[in-house]
């Protein structure tokens, strides 16, 4: 009988020592003097506490027994703190005493008396009677040997790498909104320098093009972003010093919740046209130096227009819909080009198995009125180092062109697999033509966390590095065909290898090898070996 009572006392004591509750975490940041002073200046409700846990500072509000109570409180806090979420924590962390760790230790070791209001009723074998057993008060045995104490193993999340230049970059943006309008701003930029070696070996002609080195400033851009009223009203200004089009993202927008579970966003200005994953993702977040075959030939630049984006999430299912209407861009208007109005849409579905494990499918299209103008499709070999574009076709008196896209992505922590198919239908005066392309690609992170994907906006995000940096190995197969009826633009197959070294979150070195096979072109039919490298700094 005594043994049973002791075991009940012991188990109850252990459970009592680790008693938890539900709480709402509204803010979490690195534990330093600057962040601590900023948190202490804010006026949080009485149920909220600023806590130091490991190397982090966090603000947690309330300690609830039931999950439903915490969920009700979360809805109120979400209006002011969008990133708030429910988590479990030890009740002792909400203790009013100054040293909660010491209090928790006392509960675990000293408080061994079973806190029962009623006596324990224990039946005795071979008897119909019941004996009333009073609670027994026992003192814990002190462990004389320190070696017998078990140490708790803490799983420490790796922090992002931090470098001195990032302190200067932090001055280009404000962390706290400027009142009364909640103004947030940031200045950024991108510098890409490419260099490489091209070796061409034609199969038809005796005159071999000589191998050559080439280099170029691929991109030099600056941008400025801002927002008001808790990021509901926002804008972006981006200018490029390289390429034919200098005015990039220049727009103003508004975003908010339409219903409880439906988010909407509206953008007006010089914008990207949403129709494919590769095109909607910024180039600095892709795993290869250039986009696959077809995505370059059939694509369109930024346009002046209107974009409407709707997004909703049902548990692990995410649905997105992009609608756009557009006309000529700022640069096209400056060049006095003929107006080519059009419209586009993109529908997306994402299923999240876990935090960094998801399946994504997207379908999109755009259609343009060409008004009898000449349409030219020219495809590079996934390289701007190569000066020649052998796969190309030109169609005169085009009424309309339509481009359709289908893409799929599977992401699982350190690796991803992506596939895409794109075709275009050209309605010309003399005939209708159809061309197509497709690709398969994937990568694996030998070092580092892996690729990041913005499931809400259906595009890749910037890779964040730890102190060890990151190393990514990628493979791609792509194909394009510009032959149809009396149009013989040729076809091409590419095999590409990519090795990316993410030195920091802002700086990476990209190395690509491309084995290109253009066929049935007017100028070239053979093998092209391209070795290229990029130094990319983006902040």
For each residue, the residues with C-beta under 8 A, 3 or more apart:
1: 4 5 122 133
2: 5 6 136
3: 6 7
4: 1 7 8 122
5: 1 2 8 9 120 122 133 135 136
6: 2 3 9 10 136 138
7: 3 4 10 11
8: 4 5 11 12 114 120
9: 5 6 12 13 112 113 114 136 138
10: 6 7 13 14 112
11: 7 8 14 15
12: 8 9 15 16 114
13: 9 10 16 17 108 111 112 114
14: 10 11 17 18 108
15: 11 12 18 19
16: 12 13 19 107 111 115
17: 13 14 104 107 108
18: 14 15 90 108
19: 15 16 90 91 92
20: 88 89 90 91
21: 63 64 65 88 89 91 94
22: 62 63 64 65 66 67 69 70 86 87 88
23: 60 61 62 63 64 70 86 87 88 89 94
24: 60 61 62 70 73 74 77 84 85 86 87
25: 28 58 59 60 84 85 86 87
26: 48 59 60 61 77 81 83 84
27: 39 58 59 81 83
28: 25 56 57 58 59
29: 35 39 56 57 58
30: 35 55 56 57 159
31: 35 36 52 55 56 57
32: 35 36
33: 36 37
34: 37 38
35: 29 30 31 32 38 39 57
36: 31 32 33 39 40 50 57
37: 33 34 40 41
38: 34 35 41 42 175 176
39: 27 29 35 36 42 50 57 59
40: 36 37 50
41: 37 38
42: 38 39
43:
44: 48 50 59 61
45: 48 61
46:
47: 61 62
48: 26 44 45 59 60 61 62
49: 59 60 61 93 94
50: 36 39 40 44 57 58 59
51: 57 58 59 60 93
52: 31 56 57
53: 56 58
54: 154 156
55: 30 31 156 159
56: 28 29 30 31 52 53
57: 28 29 30 31 35 36 39 50 51 52
58: 25 27 28 29 50 51 53
59: 25 26 27 28 39 44 48 49 50 51
60: 23 24 25 26 48 49 51 87 89 93
61: 23 24 26 44 45 47 48 49 73 77
62: 22 23 24 47 48 70 73
63: 21 22 23 89 91 94
64: 21 22 23 67 69 70 73
65: 21 22 69
66: 22 69 70
67: 22 64 70 71 86
68: 71 72
69: 22 64 65 66 72 73
70: 22 23 24 62 64 66 67 73 74 86
71: 67 68 74 75 86
72: 68 69 75 76
73: 24 61 62 64 69 70 76 77
74: 24 70 71 77 78 84 85 86
75: 71 72 78 79
76: 72 73 79
77: 24 26 61 73 74 80 81 84
78: 74 75 81 82 84
79: 75 76
80: 77
81: 26 27 77 78 84
82: 78 230
83: 26 27
84: 24 25 26 74 77 78 81
85: 24 25 74
86: 22 23 24 25 67 70 71 74
87: 22 23 24 25 60
88: 20 21 22 23
89: 20 21 23 60 63 93 94
90: 18 19 20 93 104
91: 19 20 21 63 94 95
92: 19 95 100 101 103 104 107
93: 49 51 60 89 90 100
94: 21 23 49 63 89 91
95: 91 92 100 103 104
96:
97: 100 102 103
98:
99: 102 103
100: 92 93 95 97 103 104
101: 92 104 105
102: 97 99 105 106
103: 92 95 97 99 100 106 107
104: 17 90 92 95 100 101 107 108
105: 101 102 108 109
106: 102 103 109 110 111
107: 16 17 92 103 104 110 111
108: 13 14 17 18 104 105 111
109: 105 106 140
110: 106 107 140
111: 13 16 106 107 108
112: 9 10 13 137 138 139 140
113: 9 135 137 138
114: 8 9 12 13 135
115: 16
116: 119 120 135
117:
118:
119: 116 132 133 134 135
120: 5 8 116 133 134 135
121: 130 132 133
122: 1 4 5 130 131 133
123: 127 130
124: 127 129 130 131
125:
126:
127: 123 124
128:
129: 124
130: 121 122 123 124
131: 122 124
132: 119 121
133: 1 5 119 120 121 122
134: 119 120
135: 5 113 114 116 119 120
136: 2 5 6 9
137: 112 113
138: 6 9 112 113
139: 112
140: 109 110 112
141:
142:
143: 146 148 149
144:
145: 148
146: 143 149
147:
148: 143 145
149: 143 146
150:
151:
152:
153:
154: 54
155:
156: 54 55
157:
158: 466 467
159: 30 55 162 466 467
160: 464 465 466 505
161: 465 466 467 468 469 504 505
162: 159 166
163: 166 504
164: 167 168
165: 168 169
166: 162 163 169 170 504 506
167: 164 170 171
168: 164 165 171
169: 165 166 172 506 539
170: 166 167 173 175
171: 167 168
172: 169 186 187 188 539
173: 170 184 185 186 187
174: 177 178 183 184 185 186
175: 38 170
176: 38
177: 174 182 183 184 230
178: 174 181 182 183 184
179: 182
180:
181: 178 228 229
182: 177 178 179 227 228 229 230 231
183: 174 177 178 226 227 228
184: 173 174 177 178 226 227 228 231
185: 173 174 224 225 226 227
186: 172 173 174 224 225 226
187: 172 173 222 223 224
188: 172 222 223 224 225 538 539
189: 221 222 223 538 539
190: 219 220 221 223 284 536 537 538 539
191: 217 219 220 536 537 538
192: 217 218 219 220 284 534 535 536
193: 215 216 217 218 534 535
194: 215 216 217 218 289 384 385 532 533 534
195: 213 214 215 216 385 532 533
196: 213 214 215 383 385 530 531 532 533
197: 211 212 213 214 385 530 531 532
198: 211 212 213 214 383 385 386 528 529 530 531
199: 211 528 529 530
200: 208 209 211 524 526 527 528 529
201: 208 526 527 528 529
202: 205 208 209 524 525 526 527
203: 525 526 527
204: 525 526
205: 202 208
206:
207:
208: 200 201 202 205
209: 200 202
210:
211: 197 198 199 200
212: 197 198
213: 195 196 197 198
214: 195 196 197 198 385 386 387
215: 193 194 195 196 385
216: 193 194 195 384 385
217: 191 192 193 194 220 242
218: 192 193 194 242 384 534
219: 190 191 192 240 242 243 283
220: 190 191 192 217 240 241 242
221: 189 190 238 239 240 241 242 248
222: 187 188 189 238 239
223: 187 188 189 190 236 237 238 239 248 249
224: 185 186 187 188 236 237 238
225: 185 186 188 234 235 236 237
226: 183 184 185 186 234 235 236
227: 182 183 184 185 231 232 233 234 235
228: 181 182 183 184 231 232 233 234
229: 181 182 232 233
230: 82 177 182
231: 182 184 227 228 234 255
232: 227 228 229 254 255 256
233: 227 228 229 252 253 254
234: 225 226 227 228 231 252 253 254 255
235: 225 226 227 251 252 253
236: 223 224 225 226 249 250 251
237: 223 224 225 249 250
238: 221 222 223 224 247 248 249 250
239: 221 222 223 246 247 248
240: 219 220 221 243 245 246 247 248
241: 220 221 246
242: 217 218 219 220 221
243: 219 240 246
244: 331
245: 240 248 301 302 329 331
246: 239 240 241 243 331
247: 238 239 240 250 270 302 329 330 331
248: 221 223 238 239 240 245 270 302
249: 223 236 237 238 269 270 271 272 302
250: 236 237 238 247 269 270 330
251: 235 236 267 268 269 270 271
252: 233 234 235 267 268 269
253: 233 234 235 265 266 267 268
254: 232 233 234 265 266
255: 231 232 234 263 264 265 266
256: 232 263 264
257: 260 262 263 264
258: 262 263 264 310
259: 262
260: 257
261: 312 313 314
262: 257 258 259 310 311 312
263: 255 256 257 258 310 311 312 456
264: 255 256 257 258 308 309 310 311
265: 253 254 255 307 308 309 311
266: 253 254 255 306 307 308 309
267: 251 252 253 271 306 307 309
268: 251 252 253 271 305 306 307
269: 249 250 251 252 304
270: 247 248 249 250 251 302 303 304 329 330
271: 249 251 267 268 302 303 304 305 307 324 326
272: 249 279 280 302
273: 279 300 302 303 305 324 326 342 344 366
274: 280 307 309 322 324 344 345 346 364
275: 279 280 344 345 346 364 365 366 403 405
276: 279 280 295 346 362 364 405 407 420 422
277: 280 281 360 362 407 409 418 420 458 459 460
278: 281 286 291 292 295 407 420
279: 272 273 275 276 291 295 299
280: 272 274 275 276 277 346 457 458 459
281: 277 278 285 286 459 460
282: 285 286 459
283: 219 286 291
284: 190 192 462 536 538
285: 281 282 459 460 461 462 463
286: 278 281 282 283 291 460
287: 441 443 451 472 474 498 500
288: 291 292 382 441 474 476 496 498 510 512
289: 194 382 383 498 510 512 532 534
290: 296 380 382 383 384
291: 278 279 283 286 288 295 296 299 382
292: 278 288 295 296 382 420 437 439 441 476 478 494
293: 296 297 379 381 382 437 439 478 479 480 492 494
294: 297 298 379 422 436 437 438 439 478 479 480
295: 276 278 279 291 292 298 299 420 422 437 439
296: 290 291 292 293 299 379 380 382
297: 293 294 377 378 379 391 437 480 482
298: 294 295 377 403 422 424 435 437
299: 279 291 295 296
300: 273 303 342 366 368 403
301: 245 329 331 332
302: 245 247 248 249 270 271 272 273 329
303: 270 271 273 300 326 327 328 329 342
304: 269 270 271 326 327 328 329 330 333
305: 268 271 273 324 325 326 327
306: 266 267 268 324 325 326
307: 265 266 267 268 271 274 322 323 324
308: 264 265 266 322 323 324
309: 264 265 266 267 274 320 321 322 323 457
310: 258 262 263 264 320 321
311: 262 263 264 265 318 319 320 321 456 457
312: 261 262 263 318 319
313: 261 317 318 319 456
314: 261 317 319
315:
316: 351 352 353
317: 313 314 349 350 351
318: 311 312 313 348 349 350 351 352 455 456
319: 311 312 313 314 347 348 349
320: 309 310 311 346 347 348 349 350 456 457 458
321: 309 310 311 345 346 347 348
322: 274 307 308 309 344 345 346 347 348 364
323: 307 308 309 343 344 345
324: 271 273 274 305 306 307 308 343 344 345 366
325: 305 306 341 342 343 344
326: 271 273 303 304 305 306 341 342 343 344
327: 303 304 305 339 340 341 342
328: 303 304 332 333 337 339 340
329: 245 247 270 301 302 303 304 332 333
330: 247 250 270 304 333 334
331: 244 245 246 247 301 334 335
332: 301 328 329 335 337
333: 304 328 329 330 336 337
334: 330 331
335: 331 332
336: 333
337: 328 332 333 340
338: 371 373
339: 327 328 371
340: 327 328 337 368 369 370 371 373
341: 325 326 327 368 369
342: 273 300 303 325 326 327 366 367 368 369
343: 323 324 325 326 366 367
344: 273 274 275 322 323 324 325 326 364 365 366 367
345: 274 275 321 322 323 324 364 365 366
346: 274 275 276 280 320 321 322 362 363 364 365 405 458
347: 319 320 321 322 362 363 364
348: 318 319 320 321 322 360 361 362 458
349: 317 318 319 320 360 361 362
350: 317 318 320 358 359 360 361 455 458
351: 316 317 318 358 359 360
352: 316 318 355 357 358 455
353: 316 357 358 359
354: 357
355: 352
356: 411 412 413 449 450 452
357: 352 353 354 411 412 413
358: 350 351 352 353 409 410 411 453 455
359: 350 351 353 408 409 410
360: 277 348 349 350 351 408 409 410 411 453 455 458
361: 348 349 350 407 408 409
362: 276 277 346 347 348 349 405 406 407 408 458
363: 346 347 405 406 407
364: 274 275 276 322 344 345 346 347 404 405
365: 275 344 345 346 402 403 404 405
366: 273 275 300 324 342 343 344 345 402 403
367: 342 343 344 400 401 402 403
368: 300 340 341 342 400 401 402
369: 340 341 342 399 400
370: 340 373 375 398 399 400 401
371: 338 339 340 399
372: 397 398 399 429
373: 338 340 370 398
374: 394 395 396 397 398
375: 370 394 395 398 401 426 428
376: 392 393 394 395
377: 297 298 392 393 394 424 435 482 489
378: 297 389 391 392
379: 293 294 296 297 389 391 392 480 482 492
380: 290 296 383 384 386 389
381: 293 386 389 390 492 494 514 516 518 528 530
382: 288 289 290 291 292 293 296 478 494 496 512 514 516 530
383: 196 198 289 290 380 386 512 514 530 532
384: 194 216 218 290 380
385: 194 195 196 197 198 214 215 216 530 532
386: 198 214 380 381 383 528 530
387: 214
388: 523 524
389: 378 379 380 381 392
390: 381 490 492 518 521 523 524
391: 297 378 379 480 482 489 490 491 492 518 521
392: 376 377 378 379 389 482 489 490 521
393: 376 377 435 482 487 488 489 490
394: 374 375 376 377
395: 374 375 376 398 426 428 433 487
396: 374 428 429 430
397: 372 374 428 429 430
398: 370 372 373 374 375 395 401 426 427 428 429
399: 369 370 371 372 427 428 429
400: 367 368 369 370 426 427
401: 367 368 370 375 398 424 425 426 427
402: 365 366 367 368 424 425 427
403: 275 298 300 365 366 367 422 423 424
404: 364 365 422 423 424 425
405: 275 276 346 362 363 364 365 420 421 422
406: 362 363 420 421 422
407: 276 277 278 361 362 363 418 419 420 421
408: 359 360 361 362 418 419 420
409: 277 358 359 360 361 416 417 418 453
410: 358 359 360 416 417 418
411: 356 357 358 360 415 416 450 451 453
412: 356 357 415 416
413: 356 357 449 450
414: 444 445 448 449 450
415: 411 412 442 443 444 445 450 451
416: 409 410 411 412 442 443 450 451 453
417: 409 410 440 441 442
418: 277 407 408 409 410 440 441 442
419: 407 408 438 439 440 441
420: 276 277 278 292 295 405 406 407 408 438 439
421: 405 406 407 436 437 438
422: 276 294 295 298 403 404 405 406 436 437 438
423: 403 404 434 435 436 437
424: 298 377 401 402 403 404 434 435 436
425: 401 402 404 432 433 434
426: 375 395 398 400 401 432 433 434 435
427: 398 399 400 401 402 432
428: 375 395 396 397 398 399 431 432 433
429: 372 396 397 398 399
430: 396 397
431: 428 485 486
432: 425 426 427 428
433: 395 425 426 428 484 485 487
434: 423 424 425 426 484
435: 298 377 393 423 424 426 480 481 482 483 484 489
436: 294 421 422 423 424 480 481
437: 292 293 294 295 297 298 421 422 423 478 479 480 481
438: 294 419 420 421 422 478 479
439: 292 293 294 295 419 420 476 477 478 479
440: 417 418 419 476 477 478
441: 287 288 292 417 418 419 474 475 476 477 478 496
442: 415 416 417 418 474 475 476
443: 287 415 416 451 472 473 474 475 498 500
444: 414 415 472 473 474
445: 414 415 448 449 450 451 470 471 472 473
446: 471 472 473
447: 468 469 470 471
448: 414 445 463 465 466 468 469 470 471 472 502
449: 356 413 414 445 452 463 464 465 466 470
450: 356 411 413 414 415 416 445 463
451: 287 411 415 416 443 445 460 463 472
452: 356 449 460 461 462 463 464
453: 358 360 409 411 416 459 460 461
454: 457 458 459 460 461
455: 318 350 352 358 360 458
456: 263 311 313 318 320
457: 280 309 311 320 454
458: 277 280 320 346 348 350 360 362 454 455
459: 277 280 281 282 285 453 454
460: 277 281 285 286 451 452 453 454
461: 285 452 453 454
462: 284 285 452 505 538
463: 285 448 449 450 451 452 470 472 502 505 508
464: 160 449 452 505
465: 160 161 448 449 468 469 470 502 503 504 505
466: 158 159 160 161 448 449 469 470
467: 158 159 161
468: 161 447 448 465
469: 161 447 448 465 466 501 502 503 504
470: 445 447 448 449 463 465 466 500 501 502
471: 445 446 447 448 499 500 501 502
472: 287 443 444 445 446 448 451 463 498 499 500 502
473: 443 444 445 446 498 499
474: 287 288 441 442 443 444 496 497 498 499 500
475: 441 442 443 496 497 498
476: 288 292 439 440 441 442 494 495 496 498
477: 439 440 441 493 494 495 496
478: 292 293 294 382 437 438 439 440 441 493 494 496
479: 293 294 437 438 439 491 492 493 494
480: 293 294 297 379 391 435 436 437 491 492
481: 435 436 437 491
482: 297 377 379 391 392 393 435 487 488 489 490 491
483: 435 487 488 489 490 491 520
484: 433 434 435 487
485: 431 433
486: 431
487: 393 395 433 482 483 484
488: 393 482 483 520 522
489: 377 391 392 393 435 482 483 521
490: 390 391 392 393 482 483 518 519 520 521 522
491: 391 479 480 481 482 483 518 519 520
492: 293 379 381 390 391 479 480 516 517 518 519
493: 477 478 479 516 517 519
494: 292 293 381 382 476 477 478 479 514 515 516 517
495: 476 477 514 515
496: 288 382 441 474 475 476 477 478 512 513 514 515
497: 474 475 512 513 514
498: 287 288 289 443 472 473 474 475 476 510 511 512
499: 471 472 473 474 510 511 512
500: 287 443 470 471 472 474 508 509 510 511
501: 469 470 471 508 509 510 511
502: 448 463 465 469 470 471 472 505 507 508
503: 465 469 507 508 509
504: 161 163 166 465 469 507 508
505: 160 161 462 463 464 465 502
506: 166 169 537 538 539
507: 502 503 504 535 536 537
508: 463 500 501 502 503 504 536
509: 500 501 503 533 534 535 536
510: 288 289 498 499 500 501 533 534 536
511: 498 499 500 501 532 533 534
512: 288 289 382 383 496 497 498 499 530 531 532 533 534
513: 496 497 529 530 531
514: 381 382 383 494 495 496 497 528 529 530 532
515: 494 495 496 527 528 529
516: 381 382 492 493 494 527 528 529 530
517: 492 493 494 526 527 528
518: 381 390 391 490 491 492 521 524 525 526 528
519: 490 491 492 493 525
520: 483 488 490 491 525
521: 390 391 392 489 490 518 524 525
522: 488 490
523: 388 390
524: 200 202 388 390 518 521
525: 202 203 204 518 519 520 521
526: 200 201 202 203 204 517 518
527: 200 201 202 203 515 516 517
528: 198 199 200 201 381 386 514 515 516 517 518
529: 198 199 200 201 513 514 515 516
530: 196 197 198 199 381 382 383 385 386 512 513 514 516
531: 196 197 198 512 513
532: 194 195 196 197 289 383 385 511 512 514
533: 194 195 196 509 510 511 512
534: 192 193 194 218 289 509 510 511 512
535: 192 193 507 509
536: 190 191 192 284 507 508 509 510
537: 190 191 506 507
538: 188 189 190 191 284 462 506
539: 169 172 188 189 190 506
